[in-house]
């Protein structure tokens, strides 16, 4: 009973620390320490949403915004922000106004008599638009007022982590939210000052008769359509062969054709050179093609730059208070919208995640729950729909065909292009295009795209369906609304793009099939039958993987080690100094993580429940991320293999995963224990062998080392070392042998070589979990560890070499071995050969691998392998960085290192090889060789905000200090 009470006490404390560290705020407490719980800088969509919902949850909130104007500046803005005042809303009003021109033209085909061309009053429209914007500005102010959010009018500048200066007056808050949005940017070309941006385009005093729009994004295409429908001559200039980079390629091609049909003059593949004013006051825009040939577009009323937007962070004081900014000036945030300063947060366009108003609303809502309710909530970016209100309009949700192929491999594509019923009578040339992208293996619809009238209205409904993971079979059961364009989405039955469909299309379109082609097809079919008739092992690939970054509340800087040791009461000053020396010299930084149960006190960390909590808190999020990235559901997994050396409870760790993710009863689970830091490769090997026997299956590998229940509180220095090195960790890897995953898998498993020296007594005893003289349990590291490790490495490399080394290296090694053998038999040979020819030749493994992921056993281990294999600083950087940011993460370290390569270096090119080197108790040395199946470049959350330059500077500084200390010691001893 006492044990249960103690465990409960620890878990309550852990939960409190977790929540407090995430939110850094006591929701709705109205703490007298600060003026407000939250101060929001920026009253746009995200800022208003976060502020008013935070007050509804009990927080005291103030919102800072500049005075209202139609065009923003450093001194003008307005409650409502970009979308409401100078973005989505006024632009959509202009779209509505311009569409009437087409309606008037189309009406003639339906029998309406043409009694003169209707005239449009730009001034009347401009006044009506301004009146509506004033109304909306007032409505948003009232929304804040009714929600009890205090509006502070002026320019907000952050003074420190809890203080905001608003036009000379200072206010304090427990948390500060940055929601200032973005602003248009201009190209740095001569005459840029003569150009307008979207801000000014919404406030033009007269309708332009001719305008050149620079840019190929949605803003450029929307304004091009608006001015063209109003009757202007519009030239649209963009660098790419087609506009709308990032959209589905078929959508881009179709839209490009339709823009030309609508009357736009498109200058594809052209770059703006300069803008100059003509004597008559009009503008000339000079553009050039890829060969440098220039074209002058003359007599423009305006030249509009729609060439991008940038975060509006000028003057906020962010860098001065330590808020990290990205390459574009965006505020860098984690998954919870938290910046590098724990009490400062950011949402919306200023973070440059997905720059859409509904996304800012979602981020603001999530943050209100995080800060005011104490419920850490991540924004959900899956299946975010978007629309381009051009002519024609475009709407999309989910993946493009290109993205789907990269992620899922085999996909089925359904398309339809038709002339809408309205246009058959009106005479309009405009057509509609629809597209569904389906993951062939699961039949789930992963992308939906439309070009044509009402696409945004239609797509909103399909966004719900895709969010709920609708399948194509389910769509096929839906009854359409007739007659409508939308019904086409539920009546498309023929696959328009898949391997088999393309073959049949080729056959159908061929005018003749000669006998030679038939013989080739027959031969191919025979070979295929022969190949499938002979049993062979299916190829196993790493579909994807995820590593967990311990939460900030787990952060355990080097300086915290002394405090923990002193509070525990278990250690003498000599013991503490010994651990400090190891911690500082072994290459760990200040971002490593130790679970809160240990930080609360070593004695209270003892027990099964705190250890279970550590496993679930580190591994479950990694598994969730992995399933989200791959689109695989937990119920599809056939095998689970877990490894954890020192924590193996009942029910097992693999059973914990099955229970948490509600997996099927037919899932086979295996839990490996006691196998040390090399067990991650062992688990990978077991999962691979299982999949080689079971085709069309998934295997989940979860690697972990548990720190909570294995922190040593004794005085044996050989057992204290582990306290200084090992830190919390978790990695999840999904293996697949499914045909549908062949193209989208990240890596193929080329080789796994395992070396086990357990039969050798010295090797067996070099890393042992045991009791000290006071019967305290810990892991003892024997002095023979380095020597045994070097021997195991040589044996492993000897076995691995013939499998991976190029013939040139094998030839050199063989020739050297032959000469050495001959010299032993014929002694005079040694004097006949040039010097060095009989020295043992060590093959150059750098010729076999592009990346090295070395187990982070400590700085000495990495130093030794760096010297042995003659690796350069960049080649060992993934290992140094993993040790520095995460500590010795045992069996997971090789995955943290691979995540580093994918995130912060150049990524892994198709065909490049990765060597994972893992070693640990037993004694075992295990290698896995992974070959990139496709180009791999991914920003892992675990490596967000990491500064390699700062790491090297810190490590060099520590090494210099260590050398100085050694020199002083030698001087004193002499």
Secondary structure by P-SEA (a helix, b strand, c coil): caaaaaaaaaaaaaaaaaaaaacccccccccccccccbbbccccaaaaaaaaaaaaacccbbbbbccccccccccccccccccccccaaaaaaaaaaaaaaaaaaaaaaacccccccccccaaaaaaaaaaaaaaaaaaaaaaaaaacbbbbccbbbbccccbbbcccbbbbccbbbbcbbbbbbbcccccccccccaaaaacccccccbbbbccccaaaaaaaaaaaaaccbbbbbbccccccccccaaaaaaaaaaaaaacccccccccccccccccccbbbbbbbccccbbbbbccccbbbbcccccccccccccccccccccccccccccccccccccccccccccccccccaaaaaaaaaaaaaacccccbbbbbccbbbbbbccccbbbbccccaaaaaacccbbbbbbbbbbccccccccccbbbbbbbbbccccccccbbbbbccaaaaaaaaaaaaaaacccaaaaaacccccccccccccccccccccaaaaaaaaaaacccccaaaaaaaaaaaaaaaaaaabbbbccccccccccccccccccccccaaaaaaaaaccccaaaaaaaaaaaaaacccccbbbcccccccccccccaaaaaaaaaaccaaaaaaaaaaaccccccccbbbbbbccccccccaaaaaaaaacccccbbbbbbccccccaaaaaaaaaaaaaaacccbbbbbbbbbbccccccccccccccccccccccbbbbbbbbccccccccccccccbbbbbbcccccccccccccccccccbbbbbbccaaaaaaaaaaaaaaaaaccccccaaaaaaaaaaaaaaaaaaacccccccccccccccccccccccccccccccccaaaaaaaaaaaccccccaaaaaaaaaaccccccaaaaaaaaaaacccccccccbbbbbbbbbccbbbbbbbbbcccbbbbbccccccccaaaaaaaaaaaaaaaaaaaaaaaaaac
